[in-house]
């Protein structure tokens, strides 16, 4: 976010909103996303978003974002 904001604060805010929306959309059908190839957990999944990988874990009633890279 800081890197994007150094060019444009508005683009940084839009990017943050778009990432949040991508994560929110995964709550509907989280297992449609690819299984994470590095973690040996069936519930660890990846969202591919604009060249970034958002790794999350499916918990009972929530998604836990593990990392964004």
Predicted model as a PDB file, atoms N, CA, C, CB and O in Angstrom, pLDDT in the B-factor column:
MODEL        1                                                                  
ATOM      1  N   UNK A   1       0.818  -1.188   0.000  1.00 83.00           N  
ATOM      2  CA  UNK A   1       0.000   0.000   0.000  1.00 83.00           C  
ATOM      3  C   UNK A   1       0.866   1.258   0.000  1.00 83.00           C  
ATOM      4  CB  UNK A   1      -0.933  -0.005   1.199  1.00 83.00           C  
ATOM      5  O   UNK A   1       0.576   2.220  -0.711  1.00 83.00           O  
ATOM      6  N   UNK A   2       1.929   1.243   0.801  1.00 88.00           N  
ATOM      7  CA  UNK A   2       2.796   2.421   0.857  1.00 88.00           C  
ATOM      8  C   UNK A   2       3.424   2.704  -0.503  1.00 88.00           C  
ATOM      9  CB  UNK A   2       3.891   2.230   1.912  1.00 88.00           C  
ATOM     10  O   UNK A   2       3.528   3.860  -0.915  1.00 88.00           O  
ATOM     11  N   UNK A   3       3.839   1.653  -1.197  1.00 88.00           N  
ATOM     12  CA  UNK A   3       4.454   1.830  -2.504  1.00 88.00           C  
ATOM     13  C   UNK A   3       3.469   2.450  -3.492  1.00 88.00           C  
ATOM     14  CB  UNK A   3       4.966   0.491  -3.037  1.00 88.00           C  
ATOM     15  O   UNK A   3       3.814   3.377  -4.225  1.00 88.00           O  
ATOM     16  N   UNK A   4       2.244   1.934  -3.506  1.00 88.00           N  
ATOM     17  CA  UNK A   4       1.226   2.471  -4.413  1.00 88.00           C  
ATOM     18  C   UNK A   4       0.865   3.899  -4.005  1.00 88.00           C  
ATOM     19  CB  UNK A   4      -0.040   1.572  -4.414  1.00 88.00           C  
ATOM     20  O   UNK A   4       0.694   4.771  -4.857  1.00 88.00           O  
ATOM     21  N   UNK A   5       0.751   4.126  -2.709  1.00 91.00           N  
ATOM     22  CA  UNK A   5       0.385   5.455  -2.211  1.00 91.00           C  
ATOM     23  C   UNK A   5       1.447   6.498  -2.534  1.00 91.00           C  
ATOM     24  CB  UNK A   5       0.156   5.407  -0.707  1.00 91.00           C  
ATOM     25  O   UNK A   5       1.131   7.682  -2.653  1.00 91.00           O  
ATOM     26  N   UNK A   6       2.697   6.078  -2.677  1.00 93.00           N  
ATOM     27  CA  UNK A   6       3.744   7.049  -3.016  1.00 93.00           C  
ATOM     28  C   UNK A   6       3.506   7.653  -4.406  1.00 93.00           C  
ATOM     29  CB  UNK A   6       5.134   6.380  -2.959  1.00 93.00           C  
ATOM     30  O   UNK A   6       3.968   8.755  -4.701  1.00 93.00           O  
ATOM     31  N   UNK A   7       2.783   6.918  -5.247  1.00 92.00           N  
ATOM     32  CA  UNK A   7       2.424   7.418  -6.576  1.00 92.00           C  
ATOM     33  C   UNK A   7       1.058   8.096  -6.561  1.00 92.00           C  
ATOM     34  CB  UNK A   7       2.429   6.274  -7.594  1.00 92.00           C  
ATOM     35  O   UNK A   7       0.874   9.177  -7.121  1.00 92.00           O  
ATOM     36  N   UNK A   8       0.083   7.419  -5.891  1.00 93.00           N  
ATOM     37  CA  UNK A   8      -1.279   7.949  -5.868  1.00 93.00           C  
ATOM     38  C   UNK A   8      -2.038   7.384  -4.666  1.00 93.00           C  
ATOM     39  CB  UNK A   8      -2.021   7.611  -7.188  1.00 93.00           C  
ATOM     40  O   UNK A   8      -2.243   6.176  -4.551  1.00 93.00           O  
ATOM     41  N   UNK A   9      -2.436   8.262  -3.804  1.00 94.00           N  
ATOM     42  CA  UNK A   9      -3.216   7.873  -2.613  1.00 94.00           C  
ATOM     43  C   UNK A   9      -4.555   7.251  -3.022  1.00 94.00           C  
ATOM     44  CB  UNK A   9      -3.459   9.104  -1.695  1.00 94.00           C  
ATOM     45  O   UNK A   9      -5.009   6.282  -2.412  1.00 94.00           O  
ATOM     46  N   UNK A  10      -5.174   7.812  -4.048  1.00 95.00           N  
ATOM     47  CA  UNK A  10      -6.473   7.303  -4.507  1.00 95.00           C  
ATOM     48  C   UNK A  10      -6.339   5.880  -5.054  1.00 95.00           C  
ATOM     49  CB  UNK A  10      -7.064   8.234  -5.589  1.00 95.00           C  
ATOM     50  O   UNK A  10      -7.190   5.032  -4.788  1.00 95.00           O  
ATOM     51  N   UNK A  11      -5.274   5.617  -5.816  1.00 94.00           N  
ATOM     52  CA  UNK A  11      -5.065   4.255  -6.338  1.00 94.00           C  
ATOM     53  C   UNK A  11      -4.798   3.263  -5.215  1.00 94.00           C  
ATOM     54  CB  UNK A  11      -3.899   4.236  -7.333  1.00 94.00           C  
ATOM     55  O   UNK A  11      -5.246   2.119  -5.276  1.00 94.00           O  
ATOM     56  N   UNK A  12      -4.077   3.691  -4.202  1.00 93.00           N  
ATOM     57  CA  UNK A  12      -3.803   2.827  -3.053  1.00 93.00           C  
ATOM     58  C   UNK A  12      -5.103   2.467  -2.338  1.00 93.00           C  
ATOM     59  CB  UNK A  12      -2.824   3.516  -2.076  1.00 93.00           C  
ATOM     60  O   UNK A  12      -5.314   1.315  -1.959  1.00 93.00           O  
ATOM     61  N   UNK A  13      -5.966   3.457  -2.157  1.00 95.00           N  
ATOM     62  CA  UNK A  13      -7.260   3.195  -1.513  1.00 95.00           C  
ATOM     63  C   UNK A  13      -8.110   2.255  -2.354  1.00 95.00           C  
ATOM     64  CB  UNK A  13      -8.016   4.506  -1.272  1.00 95.00           C  
ATOM     65  O   UNK A  13      -8.745   1.349  -1.814  1.00 95.00           O  
ATOM     66  N   UNK A  14      -8.131   2.456  -3.661  1.00 96.00           N  
ATOM     67  CA  UNK A  14      -8.902   1.585  -4.551  1.00 96.00           C  
ATOM     68  C   UNK A  14      -8.356   0.164  -4.521  1.00 96.00           C  
ATOM     69  CB  UNK A  14      -8.882   2.128  -5.989  1.00 96.00           C  
ATOM     70  O   UNK A  14      -9.122  -0.799  -4.487  1.00 96.00           O  
ATOM     71  N   UNK A  15      -7.036   0.035  -4.533  1.00 93.00           N  
ATOM     72  CA  UNK A  15      -6.411  -1.286  -4.481  1.00 93.00           C  
ATOM     73  C   UNK A  15      -6.787  -2.009  -3.185  1.00 93.00           C  
ATOM     74  CB  UNK A  15      -4.879  -1.162  -4.599  1.00 93.00           C  
ATOM     75  O   UNK A  15      -7.115  -3.195  -3.211  1.00 93.00           O  
ATOM     76  N   UNK A  16      -6.741  -1.304  -2.060  1.00 93.00           N  
ATOM     77  CA  UNK A  16      -7.124  -1.895  -0.771  1.00 93.00           C  
ATOM     78  C   UNK A  16      -8.588  -2.337  -0.796  1.00 93.00           C  
ATOM     79  CB  UNK A  16      -6.890  -0.888   0.380  1.00 93.00           C  
ATOM     80  O   UNK A  16      -8.919  -3.424  -0.321  1.00 93.00           O  
ATOM     81  N   UNK A  17      -9.456  -1.503  -1.343  1.00 96.00           N  
ATOM     82  CA  UNK A  17     -10.874  -1.860  -1.457  1.00 96.00           C  
ATOM     83  C   UNK A  17     -11.062  -3.091  -2.337  1.00 96.00           C  
ATOM     84  CB  UNK A  17     -11.680  -0.682  -2.024  1.00 96.00           C  
ATOM     85  O   UNK A  17     -11.874  -3.961  -2.022  1.00 96.00           O  
ATOM     86  N   UNK A  18     -10.320  -3.169  -3.434  1.00 95.00           N  
ATOM     87  CA  UNK A  18     -10.438  -4.303  -4.358  1.00 95.00           C  
ATOM     88  C   UNK A  18      -9.932  -5.604  -3.724  1.00 95.00           C  
ATOM     89  CB  UNK A  18      -9.659  -4.016  -5.648  1.00 95.00           C  
ATOM     90  O   UNK A  18     -10.528  -6.663  -3.924  1.00 95.00           O  
ATOM     91  N   UNK A  19      -8.843  -5.528  -2.967  1.00 94.00           N  
ATOM     92  CA  UNK A  19      -8.346  -6.725  -2.270  1.00 94.00           C  
ATOM     93  C   UNK A  19      -9.369  -7.184  -1.240  1.00 94.00           C  
ATOM     94  CB  UNK A  19      -6.980  -6.442  -1.584  1.00 94.00           C  
ATOM     95  O   UNK A  19      -9.663  -8.375  -1.140  1.00 94.00           O  
ATOM     96  N   UNK A  20      -9.906  -6.250  -0.484  1.00 93.00           N  
ATOM     97  CA  UNK A  20     -10.916  -6.595   0.520  1.00 93.00           C  
ATOM     98  C   UNK A  20     -12.122  -7.251  -0.141  1.00 93.00           C  
ATOM     99  CB  UNK A  20     -11.354  -5.343   1.304  1.00 93.00           C  
ATOM    100  O   UNK A  20     -12.656  -8.226   0.389  1.00 93.00           O  
ATOM    101  N   UNK A  21     -12.558  -6.740  -1.282  1.00 95.00           N  
ATOM    102  CA  UNK A  21     -13.702  -7.318  -1.995  1.00 95.00           C  
ATOM    103  C   UNK A  21     -13.385  -8.734  -2.480  1.00 95.00           C  
ATOM    104  CB  UNK A  21     -14.098  -6.427  -3.188  1.00 95.00           C  
ATOM    105  O   UNK A  21     -14.248  -9.611  -2.437  1.00 95.00           O  
ATOM    106  N   UNK A  22     -12.161  -8.959  -2.937  1.00 94.00           N  
ATOM    107  CA  UNK A  22     -11.768 -10.307  -3.385  1.00 94.00           C  
ATOM    108  C   UNK A  22     -11.801 -11.297  -2.230  1.00 94.00           C  
ATOM    109  CB  UNK A  22     -10.361 -10.281  -4.011  1.00 94.00           C  
ATOM    110  O   UNK A  22     -12.235 -12.437  -2.396  1.00 94.00           O  
ATOM    111  N   UNK A  23     -11.347 -10.867  -1.074  1.00 93.00           N  
ATOM    112  CA  UNK A  23     -11.366 -11.734   0.109  1.00 93.00           C  
ATOM    113  C   UNK A  23     -12.805 -11.982   0.552  1.00 93.00           C  
ATOM    114  CB  UNK A  23     -10.547 -11.106   1.265  1.00 93.00           C  
ATOM    115  O   UNK A  23     -13.173 -13.109   0.885  1.00 93.00           O  
ATOM    116  N   UNK A  24     -13.607 -10.933   0.553  1.00 93.00           N  
ATOM    117  CA  UNK A  24     -15.023 -11.078   0.926  1.00 93.00           C  
ATOM    118  C   UNK A  24     -15.747 -12.053   0.000  1.00 93.00           C  
ATOM    119  CB  UNK A  24     -15.726  -9.711   0.894  1.00 93.00           C  
ATOM    120  O   UNK A  24     -16.571 -12.845   0.457  1.00 93.00           O  
ATOM    121  N   UNK A  25     -15.445 -12.001  -1.292  1.00 91.00           N  
ATOM    122  CA  UNK A  25     -16.124 -12.887  -2.240  1.00 91.00           C  
ATOM    123  C   UNK A  25     -15.761 -14.347  -2.004  1.00 91.00           C  
ATOM    124  CB  UNK A  25     -15.777 -12.493  -3.672  1.00 91.00           C  
ATOM    125  O   UNK A  25     -16.529 -15.239  -2.366  1.00 91.00           O  
ATOM    126  N   UNK A  26     -14.605 -14.604  -1.405  1.00 91.00           N  
ATOM    127  CA  UNK A  26     -14.186 -15.982  -1.126  1.00 91.00           C  
ATOM    128  C   UNK A  26     -15.006 -16.619  -0.015  1.00 91.00           C  
ATOM    129  CB  UNK A  26     -12.716 -16.018  -0.755  1.00 91.00           C  
ATOM    130  O   UNK A  26     -14.977 -17.838   0.150  1.00 91.00           O  
ATOM    131  N   UNK A  27     -15.734 -15.815   0.749  1.00 90.00           N  
ATOM    132  CA  UNK A  27     -16.538 -16.385   1.829  1.00 90.00           C  
ATOM    133  C   UNK A  27     -17.707 -17.206   1.289  1.00 90.00           C  
ATOM    134  CB  UNK A  27     -17.059 -15.275   2.738  1.00 90.00           C  
ATOM    135  O   UNK A  27     -18.224 -18.081   1.983  1.00 90.00           O  
ATOM    136  N   UNK A  28     -18.124 -16.928   0.052  1.00 90.00           N  
ATOM    137  CA  UNK A  28     -19.256 -17.651  -0.535  1.00 90.00           C  
ATOM    138  C   UNK A  28     -18.897 -19.100  -0.881  1.00 90.00           C  
ATOM    139  CB  UNK A  28     -19.743 -16.928  -1.789  1.00 90.00           C  
ATOM    140  O   UNK A  28     -19.603 -20.022  -0.472  1.00 90.00           O  
ATOM    141  N   UNK A  29     -17.826 -19.305  -1.617  1.00 91.00           N  
ATOM    142  CA  UNK A  29     -17.389 -20.653  -1.989  1.00 91.00           C  
ATOM    143  C   UNK A  29     -15.867 -20.724  -1.862  1.00 91.00           C  
ATOM    144  CB  UNK A  29     -17.848 -21.018  -3.447  1.00 91.00           C  
ATOM    145  O   UNK A  29     -15.166 -20.707  -2.873  1.00 91.00           O  
ATOM    146  N   UNK A  30     -15.354 -20.802  -0.649  1.00 92.00           N  
ATOM    147  CA  UNK A  30     -13.907 -20.716  -0.455  1.00 92.00           C  
ATOM    148  C   UNK A  30     -13.114 -21.859  -1.097  1.00 92.00           C  
ATOM    149  CB  UNK A  30     -13.610 -20.680   1.008  1.00 92.00           C  
ATOM    150  O   UNK A  30     -11.956 -21.669  -1.469  1.00 92.00           O  
ATOM    151  N   UNK A  31     -13.710 -23.020  -1.230  1.00 92.00           N  
ATOM    152  CA  UNK A  31     -12.965 -24.151  -1.802  1.00 92.00           C  
ATOM    153  C   UNK A  31     -12.861 -24.108  -3.318  1.00 92.00           C  
ATOM    154  CB  UNK A  31     -13.611 -25.440  -1.394  1.00 92.00           C  
ATOM    155  O   UNK A  31     -12.245 -24.987  -3.920  1.00 92.00           O  
ATOM    156  N   UNK A  32     -13.457 -23.097  -3.944  1.00 94.00           N  
ATOM    157  CA  UNK A  32     -13.300 -22.961  -5.395  1.00 94.00           C  
ATOM    158  C   UNK A  32     -11.913 -22.431  -5.732  1.00 94.00           C  
ATOM    159  CB  UNK A  32     -14.381 -22.029  -5.976  1.00 94.00           C  
ATOM    160  O   UNK A  32     -11.454 -22.561  -6.867  1.00 94.00           O  
ATOM    161  N   UNK A  33     -11.252 -21.839  -4.759  1.00 95.00           N  
ATOM    162  CA  UNK A  33      -9.904 -21.312  -4.970  1.00 95.00           C  
ATOM    163  C   UNK A  33      -8.890 -22.446  -4.870  1.00 95.00           C  
ATOM    164  CB  UNK A  33      -9.577 -20.195  -3.941  1.00 95.00           C  
ATOM    165  O   UNK A  33      -9.134 -23.463  -4.219  1.00 95.00           O  
ATOM    166  N   UNK A  34      -7.754 -22.253  -5.525  1.00 95.00           N  
ATOM    167  CA  UNK A  34      -6.768 -23.328  -5.591  1.00 95.00           C  
ATOM    168  C   UNK A  34      -6.189 -23.641  -4.221  1.00 95.00           C  
ATOM    169  CB  UNK A  34      -5.649 -22.960  -6.552  1.00 95.00           C  
ATOM    170  O   UNK A  34      -6.018 -22.761  -3.377  1.00 95.00           O  
ATOM    171  N   UNK A  35      -5.897 -24.908  -4.028  1.00 96.00           N  
ATOM    172  CA  UNK A  35      -5.271 -25.363  -2.794  1.00 96.00           C  
ATOM    173  C   UNK A  35      -3.841 -24.834  -2.759  1.00 96.00           C  
ATOM    174  CB  UNK A  35      -5.299 -26.922  -2.683  1.00 96.00           C  
ATOM    175  O   UNK A  35      -3.139 -24.863  -3.770  1.00 96.00           O  
ATOM    176  N   UNK A  36      -3.416 -24.354  -1.605  1.00 96.00           N  
ATOM    177  CA  UNK A  36      -2.067 -23.842  -1.460  1.00 96.00           C  
ATOM    178  C   UNK A  36      -1.080 -24.988  -1.602  1.00 96.00           C  
ATOM    179  CB  UNK A  36      -1.888 -23.127  -0.105  1.00 96.00           C  
ATOM    180  O   UNK A  36      -1.218 -26.013  -0.935  1.00 96.00           O  
ATOM    181  N   UNK A  37      -0.087 -24.824  -2.466  1.00 93.00           N  
ATOM    182  CA  UNK A  37       0.838 -25.918  -2.763  1.00 93.00           C  
ATOM    183  C   UNK A  37       1.938 -26.092  -1.722  1.00 93.00           C  
ATOM    184  CB  UNK A  37       1.462 -25.694  -4.101  1.00 93.00           C  
ATOM    185  O   UNK A  37       2.632 -27.109  -1.735  1.00 93.00           O  
ATOM    186  N   UNK A  38       2.113 -25.134  -0.829  1.00 94.00           N  
ATOM    187  CA  UNK A  38       3.180 -25.208   0.159  1.00 94.00           C  
ATOM    188  C   UNK A  38       2.714 -25.686   1.532  1.00 94.00           C  
ATOM    189  CB  UNK A  38       3.822 -23.868   0.294  1.00 94.00           C  
ATOM    190  O   UNK A  38       3.500 -26.249   2.294  1.00 94.00           O  
ATOM    191  N   UNK A  39       1.460 -25.467   1.842  1.00 94.00           N  
ATOM    192  CA  UNK A  39       0.926 -25.886   3.133  1.00 94.00           C  
ATOM    193  C   UNK A  39       0.204 -27.218   2.972  1.00 94.00           C  
ATOM    194  CB  UNK A  39      -0.028 -24.812   3.714  1.00 94.00           C  
ATOM    195  O   UNK A  39      -0.505 -27.430   1.988  1.00 94.00           O  
ATOM    196  N   UNK A  40       0.380 -28.090   3.916  1.00 90.00           N  
ATOM    197  CA  UNK A  40      -0.234 -29.421   3.813  1.00 90.00           C  
ATOM    198  C   UNK A  40      -1.614 -29.450   4.478  1.00 90.00           C  
ATOM    199  CB  UNK A  40       0.679 -30.481   4.456  1.00 90.00           C  
ATOM    200  O   UNK A  40      -1.999 -30.447   5.090  1.00 90.00           O  
ATOM    201  N   UNK A  41      -2.331 -28.373   4.351  1.00 93.00           N  
ATOM    202  CA  UNK A  41      -3.659 -28.258   4.947  1.00 93.00           C  
ATOM    203  C   UNK A  41      -4.684 -28.114   3.821  1.00 93.00           C  
ATOM    204  CB  UNK A  41      -3.734 -27.043   5.936  1.00 93.00           C  
ATOM    205  O   UNK A  41      -4.578 -27.216   2.987  1.00 93.00           O  
ATOM    206  N   UNK A  42      -5.662 -28.994   3.806  1.00 93.00           N  
ATOM    207  CA  UNK A  42      -6.708 -28.966   2.780  1.00 93.00           C  
ATOM    208  C   UNK A  42      -7.473 -27.646   2.797  1.00 93.00           C  
ATOM    209  CB  UNK A  42      -7.678 -30.132   2.980  1.00 93.00           C  
ATOM    210  O   UNK A  42      -8.033 -27.243   1.778  1.00 93.00           O  
ATOM    211  N   UNK A  43      -7.502 -26.977   3.936  1.00 95.00           N  
ATOM    212  CA  UNK A  43      -8.244 -25.723   4.070  1.00 95.00           C  
ATOM    213  C   UNK A  43      -7.409 -24.485   3.752  1.00 95.00           C  
ATOM    214  CB  UNK A  43      -8.789 -25.608   5.464  1.00 95.00           C  
ATOM    215  O   UNK A  43      -7.923 -23.369   3.830  1.00 95.00           O  
ATOM    216  N   UNK A  44      -6.159 -24.649   3.403  1.00 97.00           N  
ATOM    217  CA  UNK A  44      -5.319 -23.517   3.008  1.00 97.00           C  
ATOM    218  C   UNK A  44      -5.489 -23.294   1.510  1.00 97.00           C  
ATOM    219  CB  UNK A  44      -3.813 -23.766   3.374  1.00 97.00           C  
ATOM    220  O   UNK A  44      -5.221 -24.191   0.710  1.00 97.00           O  
ATOM    221  N   UNK A  45      -5.929 -22.117   1.138  1.00 97.00           N  
ATOM    222  CA  UNK A  45      -6.258 -21.798  -0.254  1.00 97.00           C  
ATOM    223  C   UNK A  45      -5.604 -20.495  -0.682  1.00 97.00           C  
ATOM    224  CB  UNK A  45      -7.775 -21.709  -0.443  1.00 97.00           C  
ATOM    225  O   UNK A  45      -5.166 -19.701   0.151  1.00 97.00           O  
ATOM    226  N   UNK A  46      -5.543 -20.285  -1.991  1.00 97.00           N  
ATOM    227  CA  UNK A  46      -4.958 -19.079  -2.558  1.00 97.00           C  
ATOM    228  C   UNK A  46      -5.961 -18.378  -3.463  1.00 97.00           C  
ATOM    229  CB  UNK A  46      -3.678 -19.413  -3.336  1.00 97.00           C  
ATOM    230  O   UNK A  46      -6.650 -19.008  -4.266  1.00 97.00           O  
ATOM    231  N   UNK A  47      -6.023 -17.075  -3.316  1.00 96.00           N  
ATOM    232  CA  UNK A  47      -6.746 -16.219  -4.255  1.00 96.00           C  
ATOM    233  C   UNK A  47      -5.672 -15.531  -5.087  1.00 96.00           C  
ATOM    234  CB  UNK A  47      -7.698 -15.167  -3.513  1.00 96.00           C  
ATOM    235  O   UNK A  47      -4.743 -14.942  -4.536  1.00 96.00           O  
ATOM    236  N   UNK A  48      -5.791 -15.599  -6.382  1.00 95.00           N  
ATOM    237  CA  UNK A  48      -4.881 -14.876  -7.262  1.00 95.00           C  
ATOM    238  C   UNK A  48      -5.579 -13.572  -7.639  1.00 95.00           C  
ATOM    239  CB  UNK A  48      -4.497 -15.727  -8.543  1.00 95.00           C  
ATOM    240  O   UNK A  48      -6.673 -13.583  -8.203  1.00 95.00           O  
ATOM    241  N   UNK A  49      -4.937 -12.453  -7.322  1.00 94.00           N  
ATOM    242  CA  UNK A  49      -5.553 -11.150  -7.532  1.00 94.00           C  
ATOM    243  C   UNK A  49      -4.517 -10.162  -8.058  1.00 94.00           C  
ATOM    244  CB  UNK A  49      -6.184 -10.627  -6.227  1.00 94.00           C  
ATOM    245  O   UNK A  49      -3.607  -9.764  -7.332  1.00 94.00           O  
ATOM    246  N   UNK A  50      -4.658  -9.771  -9.317  1.00 91.00           N  
ATOM    247  CA  UNK A  50      -3.782  -8.777  -9.940  1.00 91.00           C  
ATOM    248  C   UNK A  50      -2.298  -9.073  -9.720  1.00 91.00           C  
ATOM    249  CB  UNK A  50      -4.108  -7.400  -9.401  1.00 91.00           C  
ATOM    250  O   UNK A  50      -1.516  -8.168  -9.431  1.00 91.00           O  
ATOM    251  N   UNK A  51      -1.918 -10.338  -9.857  1.00 92.00           N  
ATOM    252  CA  UNK A  51      -0.518 -10.724  -9.702  1.00 92.00           C  
ATOM    253  C   UNK A  51      -0.097 -10.985  -8.270  1.00 92.00           C  
ATOM    254  CB  UNK A  51       0.348  -9.671 -10.269  1.00 92.00           C  
ATOM    255  O   UNK A  51       1.043 -11.383  -8.029  1.00 92.00           O  
ATOM    256  N   UNK A  52      -0.982 -10.773  -7.321  1.00 94.00           N  
ATOM    257  CA  UNK A  52      -0.700 -11.045  -5.916  1.00 94.00           C  
ATOM    258  C   UNK A  52      -1.367 -12.360  -5.532  1.00 94.00           C  
ATOM    259  CB  UNK A  52      -1.195  -9.879  -5.005  1.00 94.00           C  
ATOM    260  O   UNK A  52      -2.384 -12.743  -6.112  1.00 94.00           O  
ATOM    261  N   UNK A  53      -0.794 -13.043  -4.561  1.00 96.00           N  
ATOM    262  CA  UNK A  53      -1.391 -14.270  -4.032  1.00 96.00           C  
ATOM    263  C   UNK A  53      -1.827 -13.970  -2.607  1.00 96.00           C  
ATOM    264  CB  UNK A  53      -0.382 -15.490  -4.087  1.00 96.00           C  
ATOM    265  O   UNK A  53      -1.030 -13.539  -1.774  1.00 96.00           O  
ATOM    266  N   UNK A  54      -3.098 -14.205  -2.343  1.00 96.00           N  
ATOM    267  CA  UNK A  54      -3.660 -14.021  -1.007  1.00 96.00           C  
ATOM    268  C   UNK A  54      -3.909 -15.412  -0.454  1.00 96.00           C  
ATOM    269  CB  UNK A  54      -4.987 -13.151  -1.030  1.00 96.00           C  
ATOM    270  O   UNK A  54      -4.814 -16.113  -0.907  1.00 96.00           O  
ATOM    271  N   UNK A  55      -3.111 -15.813   0.521  1.00 97.00           N  
ATOM    272  CA  UNK A  55      -3.250 -17.136   1.117  1.00 97.00           C  
ATOM    273  C   UNK A  55      -4.156 -17.019   2.337  1.00 97.00           C  
ATOM    274  CB  UNK A  55      -1.857 -17.736   1.503  1.00 97.00           C  
ATOM    275  O   UNK A  55      -3.948 -16.182   3.215  1.00 97.00           O  
ATOM    276  N   UNK A  56      -5.161 -17.880   2.363  1.00 96.00           N  
ATOM    277  CA  UNK A  56      -6.086 -17.871   3.494  1.00 96.00           C  
ATOM    278  C   UNK A  56      -6.383 -19.285   3.943  1.00 96.00           C  
ATOM    279  CB  UNK A  56      -7.386 -17.148   3.131  1.00 96.00           C  
ATOM    280  O   UNK A  56      -6.151 -20.247   3.211  1.00 96.00           O  
ATOM    281  N   UNK A  57      -6.896 -19.397   5.150  1.00 96.00           N  
ATOM    282  CA  UNK A  57      -7.269 -20.695   5.714  1.00 96.00           C  
ATOM    283  C   UNK A  57      -8.754 -20.653   6.049  1.00 96.00           C  
ATOM    284  CB  UNK A  57      -6.411 -21.040   6.985  1.00 96.00           C  
ATOM    285  O   UNK A  57      -9.250 -19.679   6.615  1.00 96.00           O  
ATOM    286  N   UNK A  58      -9.449 -21.715   5.695  1.00 95.00           N  
ATOM    287  CA  UNK A  58     -10.874 -21.816   5.979  1.00 95.00           C  
ATOM    288  C   UNK A  58     -11.036 -22.310   7.413  1.00 95.00           C  
ATOM    289  CB  UNK A  58     -11.592 -22.770   4.965  1.00 95.00           C  
ATOM    290  O   UNK A  58     -10.603 -23.411   7.751  1.00 95.00           O  
ATOM    291  N   UNK A  59     -11.652 -21.501   8.237  1.00 91.00           N  
ATOM    292  CA  UNK A  59     -11.967 -21.872   9.620  1.00 91.00           C  
ATOM    293  C   UNK A  59     -13.455 -22.193   9.688  1.00 91.00           C  
ATOM    294  CB  UNK A  59     -11.585 -20.722  10.632  1.00 91.00           C  
ATOM    295  O   UNK A  59     -14.136 -22.145   8.663  1.00 91.00           O  
ATOM    296  N   UNK A  60     -13.968 -22.515  10.849  1.00 86.00           N  
ATOM    297  CA  UNK A  60     -15.377 -22.912  10.978  1.00 86.00           C  
ATOM    298  C   UNK A  60     -16.333 -21.881  10.405  1.00 86.00           C  
ATOM    299  CB  UNK A  60     -15.714 -23.154  12.428  1.00 86.00           C  
ATOM    300  O   UNK A  60     -17.133 -22.207   9.529  1.00 86.00           O  
ATOM    301  N   UNK A  61     -16.271 -20.661  10.873  1.00 85.00           N  
ATOM    302  CA  UNK A  61     -17.208 -19.625  10.438  1.00 85.00           C  
ATOM    303  C   UNK A  61     -16.523 -18.398   9.855  1.00 85.00           C  
ATOM    304  CB  UNK A  61     -18.070 -19.208  11.588  1.00 85.00           C  
ATOM    305  O   UNK A  61     -17.121 -17.325   9.781  1.00 85.00           O  
ATOM    306  N   UNK A  62     -15.263 -18.556   9.440  1.00 90.00           N  
ATOM    307  CA  UNK A  62     -14.533 -17.399   8.942  1.00 90.00           C  
ATOM    308  C   UNK A  62     -13.363 -17.823   8.068  1.00 90.00           C  
ATOM    309  CB  UNK A  62     -14.038 -16.546  10.100  1.00 90.00           C  
ATOM    310  O   UNK A  62     -12.988 -18.995   8.028  1.00 90.00           O  
ATOM    311  N   UNK A  63     -12.798 -16.854   7.373  1.00 92.00           N  
ATOM    312  CA  UNK A  63     -11.566 -17.043   6.632  1.00 92.00           C  
ATOM    313  C   UNK A  63     -10.476 -16.275   7.356  1.00 92.00           C  
ATOM    314  CB  UNK A  63     -11.709 -16.575   5.147  1.00 92.00           C  
ATOM    315  O   UNK A  63     -10.684 -15.136   7.773  1.00 92.00           O  
ATOM    316  N   UNK A  64      -9.330 -16.886   7.506  1.00 95.00           N  
ATOM    317  CA  UNK A  64      -8.193 -16.216   8.129  1.00 95.00           C  
ATOM    318  C   UNK A  64      -7.144 -15.970   7.041  1.00 95.00           C  
ATOM    319  CB  UNK A  64      -7.601 -17.071   9.318  1.00 95.00           C  
ATOM    320  O   UNK A  64      -6.609 -16.915   6.462  1.00 95.00           O  
ATOM    321  N   UNK A  65      -6.860 -14.715   6.774  1.00 95.00           N  
ATOM    322  CA  UNK A  65      -5.846 -14.372   5.782  1.00 95.00           C  
ATOM    323  C   UNK A  65      -4.486 -14.595   6.431  1.00 95.00           C  
ATOM    324  CB  UNK A  65      -6.007 -12.888   5.271  1.00 95.00           C  
ATOM    325  O   UNK A  65      -4.174 -14.030   7.479  1.00 95.00           O  
ATOM    326  N   UNK A  66      -3.684 -15.435   5.779  1.00 96.00           N  
ATOM    327  CA  UNK A  66      -2.366 -15.759   6.305  1.00 96.00           C  
ATOM    328  C   UNK A  66      -1.291 -14.814   5.782  1.00 96.00           C  
ATOM    329  CB  UNK A  66      -2.006 -17.185   5.959  1.00 96.00           C  
ATOM    330  O   UNK A  66      -0.414 -14.383   6.530  1.00 96.00           O  
ATOM    331  N   UNK A  67      -1.366 -14.494   4.480  1.00 95.00           N  
ATOM    332  CA  UNK A  67      -0.402 -13.572   3.907  1.00 95.00           C  
ATOM    333  C   UNK A  67      -0.858 -13.080   2.538  1.00 95.00           C  
ATOM    334  CB  UNK A  67       0.963 -14.235   3.802  1.00 95.00           C  
ATOM    335  O   UNK A  67      -1.694 -13.699   1.879  1.00 95.00           O  
ATOM    336  N   UNK A  68      -0.300 -11.980   2.141  1.00 93.00           N  
ATOM    337  CA  UNK A  68      -0.520 -11.438   0.796  1.00 93.00           C  
ATOM    338  C   UNK A  68       0.874 -11.174   0.228  1.00 93.00           C  
ATOM    339  CB  UNK A  68      -1.426 -10.108   0.814  1.00 93.00           C  
ATOM    340  O   UNK A  68       1.656 -10.412   0.796  1.00 93.00           O  
ATOM    341  N   UNK A  69       1.167 -11.813  -0.895  1.00 91.00           N  
ATOM    342  CA  UNK A  69       2.481 -11.578  -1.507  1.00 91.00           C  
ATOM    343  C   UNK A  69       2.375 -11.556  -3.005  1.00 91.00           C  
ATOM    344  CB  UNK A  69       3.481 -12.642  -1.076  1.00 91.00           C  
ATOM    345  O   UNK A  69       3.379 -11.371  -3.692  1.00 91.00           O  
TER     346      UNK A  69                                                      
ENDMDL                                                                          
END                                                                             
